[in-house]
Structures are given as structure tokens and as C-alpha cells.
Amino acid sequence: CSHLTHLYLNFKNNQIGAFPDLSAFAGGIGRCSQLQSVALDFANNKVTSSFLTALAQGSLLQSGKLSGGIGLLTRMKTFVLIVEDNEVSGATLEILGRALQGCVALEDLKFVVSKNEITPKQASKFLSSLSCLQLKKLDVNFSETTMTDEHFGDIGTAIHKLPTLQELRLDFSGSLGNASDITSVGVRSFTTGMGKCPALQLLDLNFAYNCYYPTRHRPTRFDDEAANAIADLVLQHALLECRVNLEGTFVKAAGVARIRLAHADADVTVTHDSDSSFPSWSTPPSRAGVSGDSDNSSSTSSG
């Protein structure tokens, strides 16, 4: 593969993780030294952390030295890695991040690690590893992981250390049956940590299905205070485009309007539930079984 410049492998919805030793395959990709664009889709494959480690570091030779690994791809400008719905641990992300430091030409990174056990602290360590790169586009999907308010601000701090970013897409959403645990407290710490990214032109944040109901152990929820924090973040940047998804949260019309009006020159789109007492996907506990008490529609607002 000495002359290969573009590589796209789609193994989605297979079971390659069931094979006993994939290290030679994973690590061998790094030996294709001319690669400029790489896209690897291993979603839903029973892939484990050992596979991701081999991809990052290469395979172990009989001499005891490592051979291959994506860190050797010094010409690579675009890298897409999808490991959604596997058995990847958050600790492996830091290994991957360190390997990417060797990809000195990397400008465009997309990483989908949704439906794995990833904490904010592990996510922030991965993102912090990228600070030595001149990234222009970053798209990371942490949906349906184990995100909470604790250390969530560290993710924003790690983003702040990427001053060349022009496009940022981050997905922290839950799902209809598996809401995530980020509240307004976590969002405020994230936006405070992120501060201003001087080159940022596009911002896309997905916080859908996060903390609608407070609990005894988590008295706060995702409400208009989160919207205010996002609006403050938008206001700091000379954006051309901004997209925010707030479906399945407790954010109301006032919070949505604050985001929409935060930047007069940007194309701002906010996806949210209609302004009713409860979002379309939930049934008020005190009204269970009673029809017609809530508006089940949702809407998208553009500025």
C-alpha cells in the first residue's frame, strides 16, 4: 500500500471483534505512509479496547517493538473513525489521542464513540491530546455514553486549547429511552471552560434528551439556565452558522429565543420541543393515562 492515498473501510454491523487477533490488521494501516484521507467504520462490531489500542499504536513484533499505528500517518489530513456501539473503554481514548499527535497534517477529525462507556474526564483527556494539532474541523459524537456534570467543564477547557478550529460539532445527546445526565450546571461549566475560540465559524451542539426530571440525587435539570449558558457562548463568537438541539429537555421558549437572538449575523437554528409543560416524548406522572393534556408536537426555530 505504499502508493495508497485514500482509504475507506466499512465493516458496520459485522462481528470482526469476535476474531481472536486483529492487531496486525488494525496496526497495519499505519504502514500505508502516503495516506491523506482515512475513514474507518467499525460500528456495532464487538470491537474492544485492544483493537483500538492496536489501531493507535500498531502491532507488537517479536522483537518487542511496536510496528504501524495511525501515529505514523504524517500526511493524513482527514480522519474518520466510527466505533459506535462496541466495547471500547474510555481509558483507551487517551491512547488514541496520543497516537493522533503524530498526525501532524491532520485538519479534519470525526470520531463517533457513542454507546460506549465514556466519562467526561476521559473525553477531556482525549480532546486535550489534540492541542498540538492544527485542527480546523472537529466532530465528536459522545451520545448515549456516561456523561454527567462532573468534570464536564474539562471538555470545554480542552476545546479552548484548539485555537485553529473553524467548525465544531459535539453530540452529548441521550435517547428517548436512555436520557443522559447533563444538567444546566454541567452546561455552564462547559461553556465557561470553552470560552472563545477565535477562528470558530460553525458551532453545532446536540444536548437532546438530557435531564428533564430532577431527582433526589440530582436536584437540577437541563432548563433555561443551560440555554442562557449556550447563548452566552454563541455571543462570544463571530459565527456564520450555529445549530443547537434541545429536544427532550426542560428548555422553554424564552431560553430558545435567547439563543436565537444571541447572534444577529449568524444563521442560528434551534431544534426543541414545543413550549408545553412536558416534552413530546414524556407523559406527566400525575396525568398518566389522561389524553389531550400535553402538546405532542415539536418544532425547529431559525433565526
Legacy VTK file of the C-alpha trace (Angstrom):
# vtk DataFile Version 3.0
C-alpha trace
ASCII
DATASET POLYDATA
POINTS 303 float
0.000 0.000 0.000
2.973 2.303 -0.486
1.089 4.460 -3.034
-2.353 4.430 -1.392
-3.592 7.953 -0.575
-7.272 7.361 0.327
-8.696 4.504 2.384
-12.345 3.841 3.236
-13.340 0.643 5.069
-16.932 -0.021 6.123
-17.381 -3.000 8.461
-20.555 -1.683 10.081
-22.841 -4.268 11.740
-20.463 -7.208 11.442
-18.629 -9.136 14.136
-14.979 -8.600 13.361
-14.364 -8.084 17.060
-15.057 -11.787 17.550
-11.824 -12.725 15.758
-9.056 -13.633 18.234
-6.309 -11.309 16.994
-6.917 -8.206 14.931
-3.832 -6.302 15.994
-1.944 -6.972 12.748
-4.878 -5.674 10.703
-5.509 -2.634 12.881
-1.890 -1.690 13.281
-1.035 -2.368 9.655
-2.986 0.657 8.481
-0.238 2.888 9.841
2.262 1.366 7.406
0.466 2.972 4.449
2.607 6.073 4.821
1.138 8.026 1.881
-2.431 8.067 3.208
-4.035 11.508 3.210
-7.652 10.556 3.927
-8.821 7.628 6.084
-12.385 6.613 7.014
-12.970 3.520 9.165
-16.451 2.389 10.217
-16.476 -0.348 12.858
-19.893 0.427 14.353
-21.630 -2.459 16.128
-18.809 -4.957 15.703
-17.999 -6.193 19.210
-14.769 -4.254 18.907
-12.874 -3.972 22.196
-10.292 -1.574 23.574
-7.458 -3.857 22.455
-8.450 -3.291 18.818
-8.482 0.494 19.261
-5.122 0.314 21.034
-3.657 -1.663 18.129
-5.056 0.874 15.681
-3.393 3.634 17.655
-0.060 2.023 18.473
0.379 -0.727 15.881
1.089 -4.399 16.422
3.689 -5.910 18.713
6.593 -7.512 16.866
8.588 -10.489 18.130
11.370 -8.053 18.944
9.076 -6.384 21.432
8.800 -3.184 19.369
5.588 -1.695 18.063
5.063 -1.536 14.310
2.486 0.558 12.498
-0.275 2.548 14.138
-2.036 5.650 12.886
0.521 7.914 14.518
2.815 7.169 11.577
0.390 8.773 9.109
2.135 12.142 8.938
0.439 13.075 5.632
-3.124 12.349 6.767
-5.360 15.426 6.625
-8.768 13.792 7.175
-9.556 11.001 9.623
-12.966 9.467 10.319
-13.230 6.753 12.968
-16.589 5.238 13.932
-16.644 2.794 16.858
-20.266 3.300 17.891
-21.955 0.605 19.986
-18.931 -1.525 20.810
-16.990 -2.454 23.936
-14.494 0.405 23.938
-13.412 1.769 27.310
-12.853 5.451 27.935
-9.290 4.815 29.076
-8.375 3.804 25.516
-9.313 7.251 24.205
-6.226 8.787 25.768
-4.041 6.239 23.931
-5.768 7.129 20.670
-5.317 10.836 21.349
-1.591 10.446 21.955
-1.256 8.480 18.705
-3.022 11.229 16.755
-0.348 13.665 17.907
1.891 12.072 15.290
-0.573 13.007 12.529
0.938 16.459 12.146
-1.012 17.296 8.954
-4.421 16.423 10.417
-7.024 19.144 9.859
-10.369 17.326 9.858
-11.244 14.770 12.553
-14.542 12.940 13.017
-14.817 10.465 15.890
-18.023 8.595 16.734
-17.745 6.789 20.062
-21.428 6.788 21.016
-22.989 3.937 23.016
-19.745 3.145 24.834
-18.750 3.710 28.462
-17.112 7.152 28.249
-16.948 9.690 31.090
-16.366 13.457 30.760
-12.905 13.136 32.317
-11.883 10.518 29.747
-13.366 12.573 26.927
-11.486 15.685 28.024
-8.168 13.808 28.151
-8.700 12.657 24.575
-9.510 16.170 23.391
-6.601 17.674 25.328
-4.246 15.334 23.470
-5.199 17.102 20.234
-3.958 20.526 21.337
-0.673 20.182 19.442
-2.503 19.767 16.123
-3.746 22.494 13.778
-7.283 21.138 13.569
-9.807 23.094 11.505
-12.790 20.730 11.798
-13.690 18.605 14.805
-16.779 16.393 15.020
-17.091 14.115 18.069
-20.166 12.089 18.976
-20.444 11.171 22.661
-24.176 10.388 22.525
-25.562 7.748 24.904
-22.305 7.472 26.822
-21.935 8.033 30.569
-21.770 11.831 30.550
-22.571 13.693 33.772
-21.935 17.172 35.171
-18.794 16.015 36.966
-15.708 17.129 35.001
-17.950 18.194 32.094
-16.331 21.620 32.181
-12.981 19.963 31.406
-14.298 19.151 27.932
-14.846 22.856 27.290
-11.364 23.643 28.581
-9.883 21.091 26.187
-11.762 22.661 23.260
-10.403 26.079 24.234
-6.892 24.714 23.600
-7.725 24.219 19.894
-7.458 27.817 18.651
-7.427 26.947 14.929
-10.876 25.315 14.986
-13.249 26.683 12.353
-16.002 24.070 12.670
-17.011 22.308 15.886
-19.680 19.630 16.197
-20.277 17.927 19.555
-23.038 15.452 20.366
-23.873 14.821 24.032
-27.427 13.624 23.455
-29.295 10.822 25.129
-32.200 8.991 23.562
-35.901 8.520 24.120
-35.411 5.567 26.428
-31.955 6.460 27.734
-31.740 10.101 28.758
-28.279 11.469 29.572
-27.370 13.087 32.900
-26.089 16.525 31.912
-27.865 19.421 33.625
-27.661 23.201 33.374
-24.791 23.118 35.884
-22.692 20.989 33.543
-23.528 23.105 30.501
-22.487 26.299 32.263
-19.163 24.754 33.306
-18.637 23.562 29.715
-19.302 26.966 28.138
-17.178 28.733 30.748
-14.295 26.354 30.102
-14.576 26.674 26.345
-14.598 30.461 26.322
-13.774 31.993 22.955
-12.281 30.057 20.046
-11.005 32.869 17.795
-11.366 31.116 14.417
-14.697 29.377 15.034
-17.315 29.891 12.295
-19.654 26.907 12.756
-20.916 25.574 16.079
-23.176 22.515 16.324
-24.191 21.278 19.789
-26.584 18.404 20.444
-27.921 18.190 24.012
-31.178 16.366 23.194
-32.737 14.186 25.897
-30.772 15.397 28.888
-32.147 15.576 32.423
-35.777 16.561 32.055
-36.768 15.495 35.566
-34.787 16.390 38.690
-34.202 13.615 41.244
-33.270 13.462 44.903
-29.629 12.849 43.988
-29.677 15.352 41.109
-31.843 18.349 42.063
-31.035 20.350 38.922
-32.149 19.640 35.367
-31.500 20.824 31.827
-33.554 24.011 31.631
-33.393 27.656 30.568
-30.207 28.175 32.566
-28.497 25.808 30.119
-29.948 27.808 27.225
-28.590 31.022 28.760
-25.131 29.466 29.005
-25.255 28.383 25.351
-26.454 31.854 24.318
-23.514 33.435 26.155
-21.172 31.082 24.297
-22.692 31.964 20.916
-22.419 35.653 21.708
-18.643 35.392 22.129
-18.016 34.103 18.614
-18.141 35.574 15.109
-20.170 32.620 13.863
-21.615 32.162 10.406
-23.757 29.205 11.420
-24.984 27.748 14.707
-27.144 24.674 15.324
-28.375 23.586 18.744
-30.598 20.582 19.513
-32.534 20.854 22.785
-35.269 18.273 22.206
-36.330 16.328 25.261
-35.041 18.921 27.740
-36.845 21.385 30.010
-35.769 24.412 27.966
-38.727 26.661 27.217
-39.498 29.278 24.569
-37.659 32.043 26.440
-34.454 30.028 26.530
-34.737 29.116 22.858
-35.306 32.762 21.943
-32.229 33.804 23.915
-30.062 31.504 21.796
-31.696 32.575 18.538
-31.193 36.262 19.293
-27.662 35.931 20.683
-26.032 36.476 17.308
-27.708 38.722 14.747
-25.251 37.926 11.936
-25.266 34.126 12.225
-27.681 31.578 10.797
-28.959 30.129 14.082
-31.180 27.046 14.211
-32.553 25.631 17.460
-34.409 22.314 17.468
-36.621 21.950 20.514
-39.923 20.656 21.862
-42.917 22.939 21.637
-43.476 25.217 24.600
-45.708 22.957 26.675
-45.495 21.696 30.207
-43.859 18.432 29.134
-41.806 17.385 26.099
-43.434 15.288 23.413
-41.713 12.078 24.484
-42.857 12.125 28.121
-46.117 11.689 29.999
-46.581 13.769 33.165
-46.597 11.308 36.085
-49.660 12.958 37.671
-51.583 12.771 34.383
-50.712 9.256 33.276
-53.469 7.775 31.176
-55.142 11.134 30.544
-55.155 12.107 26.879
-55.059 15.583 25.433
-53.205 17.236 28.328
-49.948 17.966 26.532
-48.892 19.177 23.139
-47.058 16.337 21.431
-45.611 18.378 18.600
-42.062 19.577 18.229
-40.623 22.425 16.232
-37.499 23.885 14.757
-36.805 27.596 15.100
-34.454 29.510 12.862
-33.117 32.948 13.241
LINES 1 304
303 0 1 2 3 4 5 6 7 8 9 10 11 12 13 14 15 16 17 18 19 20 21 22 23 24 25 26 27 28 29 30 31 32 33 34 35 36 37 38 39 40 41 42 43 44 45 46 47 48 49 50 51 52 53 54 55 56 57 58 59 60 61 62 63 64 65 66 67 68 69 70 71 72 73 74 75 76 77 78 79 80 81 82 83 84 85 86 87 88 89 90 91 92 93 94 95 96 97 98 99 100 101 102 103 104 105 106 107 108 109 110 111 112 113 114 115 116 117 118 119 120 121 122 123 124 125 126 127 128 129 130 131 132 133 134 135 136 137 138 139 140 141 142 143 144 145 146 147 148 149 150 151 152 153 154 155 156 157 158 159 160 161 162 163 164 165 166 167 168 169 170 171 172 173 174 175 176 177 178 179 180 181 182 183 184 185 186 187 188 189 190 191 192 193 194 195 196 197 198 199 200 201 202 203 204 205 206 207 208 209 210 211 212 213 214 215 216 217 218 219 220 221 222 223 224 225 226 227 228 229 230 231 232 233 234 235 236 237 238 239 240 241 242 243 244 245 246 247 248 249 250 251 252 253 254 255 256 257 258 259 260 261 262 263 264 265 266 267 268 269 270 271 272 273 274 275 276 277 278 279 280 281 282 283 284 285 286 287 288 289 290 291 292 293 294 295 296 297 298 299 300 301 302
